[in-house]
Amino acid sequence: MQEQATSSIAASSIPSSSERSSSSALHLEVKEGMESDDEIRRVPEMGGEATGTTSASGRDGTAAAGQAQPSAGTQRKRGRSPADKENKRLKRLLRNRVSAQQARERKKAYLIDLEARVKELETKNAELEERLSTLQNENQMLRHILKNTTAGAQEGRK
């Protein structure tokens, strides 16, 4: 029961997108010393930072010595607008399409290279088979000559 009351209080204190951008959203009604989930998740604007809230550097509104606070233009927003999300999605889709096209081109070049290598190896194989056949014929003829000469020499001895 208490959880339902807490969630309804939290839901009613969630600011809309227009309230988040205004400085009035920084003054939520919260128990003293306690921050709501929304306040923890919200990145405060540089100029309209309320006292007691933490800055992007994690300190209480003050920068450490030797460290400069980021300017308003370089500070990251955690909550992206739907337009930003759509833009990011479209960029990702475009990168994926380009990457897929490059992969297809690499595959095609690889296959062309393989086909050329297959032709080269088939040609070499045919040459080697022809040479093998020639050498086998030559070997057979030499054996036949050797047989005839040894047979003739043995007959001559008799």
C-alpha positions as CSV (number, residue, x, y, z in Angstrom):
1,M,0.0,0.0,0.0
2,Q,2.8,2.4,0.9
3,E,4.6,1.4,-2.3
4,Q,1.6,2.5,-4.4
5,A,1.4,5.8,-2.6
6,T,5.1,6.4,-3.2
7,S,4.9,5.5,-6.9
8,S,1.9,7.8,-7.3
9,I,3.8,10.6,-5.7
10,A,6.9,9.9,-7.8
11,A,4.7,9.7,-11.0
12,S,3.0,13.0,-10.2
13,S,6.4,14.7,-9.6
14,I,8.0,13.6,-12.9
15,P,8.4,16.7,-15.0
16,S,7.4,16.8,-18.6
17,S,10.0,17.5,-21.4
18,S,9.1,21.2,-21.4
19,E,9.5,21.3,-17.6
20,R,12.8,19.6,-17.7
21,S,14.3,22.3,-19.9
22,S,13.0,25.1,-17.7
23,S,14.7,26.1,-14.5
24,S,11.4,25.7,-12.5
25,A,11.9,21.9,-12.8
26,L,14.9,22.1,-10.6
27,H,12.8,23.0,-7.5
28,L,10.9,19.7,-6.9
29,E,9.3,19.0,-3.6
30,V,11.5,16.4,-2.0
31,K,12.4,15.7,1.6
32,E,15.3,17.7,2.8
33,G,18.6,16.0,2.1
34,M,17.0,13.3,-0.2
35,E,17.1,13.4,-4.0
36,S,14.4,11.8,-6.1
37,D,15.3,9.3,-8.9
38,D,14.5,12.0,-11.5
39,E,16.9,14.5,-9.9
40,I,19.7,11.9,-9.8
41,R,19.1,11.1,-13.5
42,R,18.8,14.7,-14.7
43,V,21.8,16.5,-15.9
44,P,21.6,20.1,-14.6
45,E,22.0,23.0,-17.0
46,M,25.1,25.0,-16.4
47,G,23.4,28.4,-15.7
48,G,20.4,27.2,-13.8
49,E,21.9,24.8,-11.3
50,A,20.2,24.7,-7.9
51,T,22.2,24.6,-4.7
52,G,22.5,21.1,-3.2
53,T,22.4,19.3,-6.5
54,T,25.4,17.6,-7.9
55,S,27.1,18.8,-11.0
56,A,28.4,16.7,-13.9
57,S,31.8,16.5,-12.2
58,G,30.2,14.9,-9.2
59,R,31.0,17.8,-6.8
60,D,28.6,20.2,-5.1
61,G,28.6,22.9,-7.8
62,T,32.3,23.6,-7.4
63,A,35.2,22.5,-9.6
64,A,38.3,21.0,-8.1
65,A,41.5,23.0,-8.4
66,G,43.2,22.5,-11.7
67,Q,40.1,21.1,-13.4
68,A,37.9,23.2,-15.6
69,Q,34.2,22.5,-15.7
70,P,32.9,21.6,-19.2
71,S,31.2,24.4,-21.1
72,A,27.5,24.2,-21.8
73,G,28.1,23.2,-25.4
74,T,30.3,20.2,-24.6
75,Q,28.2,18.8,-21.7
76,R,26.3,15.6,-22.6
77,K,22.6,15.1,-22.2
78,R,21.6,11.8,-20.9
79,G,18.0,11.9,-22.1
80,R,17.9,12.1,-25.9
81,S,15.0,13.5,-27.7
82,P,13.0,11.3,-30.1
83,A,14.5,13.3,-33.0
84,D,18.0,12.6,-31.7
85,K,17.2,8.9,-31.3
86,E,15.8,8.7,-34.8
87,N,18.8,10.6,-36.2
88,K,21.2,8.2,-34.4
89,R,19.2,5.2,-35.7
90,L,19.3,6.5,-39.3
91,K,23.1,7.1,-39.0
92,R,23.5,3.5,-37.6
93,L,21.4,2.1,-40.5
94,L,23.5,4.0,-43.0
95,R,26.8,2.8,-41.4
96,N,25.4,-0.8,-41.5
97,R,24.4,-0.5,-45.2
98,V,27.8,0.9,-46.1
99,S,29.5,-1.8,-44.1
100,A,27.4,-4.5,-45.7
101,Q,28.1,-3.2,-49.2
102,Q,31.9,-3.2,-48.4
103,A,31.6,-6.7,-47.1
104,R,29.8,-7.8,-50.3
105,E,32.6,-6.1,-52.4
106,R,35.3,-7.8,-50.4
107,K,33.5,-11.2,-50.8
108,K,33.2,-10.6,-54.5
109,A,36.9,-9.8,-54.9
110,Y,37.8,-12.8,-52.8
111,L,35.7,-15.1,-55.0
112,I,37.2,-13.7,-58.1
113,D,40.6,-14.3,-56.7
114,L,39.6,-17.9,-55.8
115,E,38.2,-18.5,-59.2
116,A,41.5,-17.3,-60.8
117,R,43.5,-19.5,-58.5
118,V,41.2,-22.5,-59.4
119,K,41.9,-21.9,-63.1
120,E,45.6,-21.6,-62.5
121,L,45.7,-24.8,-60.5
122,E,43.6,-26.6,-63.0
123,T,46.0,-25.6,-65.8
124,K,49.0,-26.6,-63.7
125,N,47.2,-29.9,-62.9
126,A,46.5,-30.6,-66.6
127,E,50.2,-29.9,-67.5
128,L,51.4,-32.2,-64.7
129,E,49.0,-35.0,-65.8
130,E,50.3,-34.6,-69.4
131,R,53.9,-34.7,-68.1
132,L,53.1,-37.8,-66.0
133,S,51.6,-39.5,-69.0
134,T,54.6,-38.7,-71.1
135,L,57.0,-39.9,-68.5
136,Q,55.0,-43.1,-67.9
137,N,55.1,-43.8,-71.7
138,E,58.8,-43.1,-71.8
139,N,59.4,-45.3,-68.8
140,Q,57.4,-48.1,-70.4
141,M,59.4,-47.9,-73.6
142,L,62.7,-47.9,-71.7
143,R,61.7,-51.0,-69.8
144,H,60.7,-52.7,-73.0
145,I,64.1,-51.7,-74.6
146,L,65.9,-52.9,-71.5
147,K,64.0,-56.2,-71.6
148,N,64.8,-56.7,-75.2
149,T,68.5,-55.9,-74.8
150,T,68.9,-58.1,-71.7
151,A,67.1,-60.9,-73.5
152,G,69.3,-60.5,-76.6
153,A,72.4,-60.4,-74.4
154,Q,71.4,-63.6,-72.7
155,E,70.7,-65.3,-76.0
156,G,74.1,-64.1,-77.3
157,R,75.8,-65.7,-74.3
158,K,74.2,-69.0,-75.0
